[in-house]
């Protein structure tokens, strides 16, 4: 049990340590990708930010070696590649990465306990805050009063419900909200404060009414309330990170831009919609008092300047090849960011009771140099039985560069002896750590393949 506690503590601290620098890295890459995606449209930019939030949350959990993954992929490709005609066999050698004992990063037990306790309190606080917000939202929904179906408001609302294919949308009055907000998952509801439309300019009341209803039904069509809760839950493990708040801010901003575009198409057009949006922003300048209300409203995002500019600017009509190029560049940025984050990942061997206990650090396969090696011999019996496959051998390279303590990880039994006999004759250049030769643990893959 004590060992399991130490393992969990090491894993959690490693997750937190890597998230400190990986989350800003993903945010920087997402900012570049989102800027490139702007000409394509707000919907694409929104998807960039949502995907980036998911990547930023999951990336610190990824703990695997890219070189090992590449080694396995190469071994699979070699195994599947047809050999020479005539029934002969071929053998390929793939050198794996390694690890070496070192006195690297290793948190003291008291420090690990403090970090984990502080993290647990932080997550508990934000979880409680989220739960309270959900409970408060449910209470507001129950206390709201449905609007009579015969009013002009419900008539226009039903029009936009049909326009956006909303089946279960409801319209209600609530004195607990300061502006129009959409709540609910299975049965979404648009809550409007009492006397809200009496505050609108009489000359533009119809246009402003359509703007509000179209925007909120666009939220219903997109299921933004449910998505908002999902993003909140997804963000809980990294709720301590200030950069994560910027992620959610960008998601909210681009989400409103997407709904603005949909609502503008359903009303009098982008120019009229933008003017109506500005009037509504002036009317509803006071902040909503319920700060924990997890609802989606037309004034949910604060960057109105960009929303209005997005509606009024002339967007170029991009050709399909250019759109594809932009998406491909964004995908390349994402892959490069993930690969860099994994390659530079910081590892913690474990939280031990002895602060001076040795740890392991990663050694790249390119840093292990073979100065002489014997090629394995393909056993004739294995050829006759058409046996092929990969023999993966664990080995310890001594300070003198001699392979020892060879252990078979996996591979056909008929081929194991051949691989072991050859590897025993290999000699490595001694690996130096801080100028001193040290032992290195590594893996060697011997690929046996037969011709068709």
PyMOL commands that set and color helices and strands:
alter all, ss='L'
color gray80, all
select helices_A, chain A and resi 2-40+42-59+66-80+109-143+152-163+197-199+202-222+224-238+242-266+270-283+304-312+320-343+365-367+380-384+413-423
alter helices_A, ss='H'
color red, helices_A
select strands_A, chain A and resi 89-102+145-146+170-173+181-183+189-192+296-297+359-363+370-372+389-397+403-410+427-428+431-433+436-438+440-450
alter strands_A, ss='S'
color yellow, strands_A
deselect
rebuild
show_as cartoon
